[in-house]
Amino acid sequence: MPEMIFVDSSNVEAIGYDATTQELHVRFLKSGETYVYYGVEEWVFQEFLQADSKGTYLNTRIKPNYQYGKL
């Protein structure tokens, strides 16, 4: 698992990215569960980090466009 970066969000606790495998890891605040999104480009991860609303970015730009699984 990549190093997780804690973020300021009411929904997302932390995110991490592995550039080698293009895997984006997202740990949710309320459930504590971590999901992995596959084939995510690094620029998407950078935009996600900078997004004013992590939940909105995740729901509109990541979830509809990338396959994912739960760890």
VENRAPE-V755619 format. One record per backbone hydrogen bond with DSSP energy under -0.5 kcal/mol. CO is the residue of the C=O (numbers start at 0). NH is the residue of the N-H. If there is no record, write none. Layout:
BEGIN
CO NH
CO NH
END
This chain:
BEGIN
3 5
4 14
6 8
10 28
12 6
13 26
14 4
15 24
16 18
17 21
17 22
20 38
21 38
21 39
22 17
22 24
23 36
24 15
25 27
25 34
26 12
26 13
27 31
32 27
33 70
34 25
35 68
36 23
40 43
40 44
41 45
42 46
43 47
44 48
45 49
46 50
51 53
52 56
53 57
54 58
55 59
56 60
56 61
57 61
57 62
61 64
61 65
66 37
68 35
END
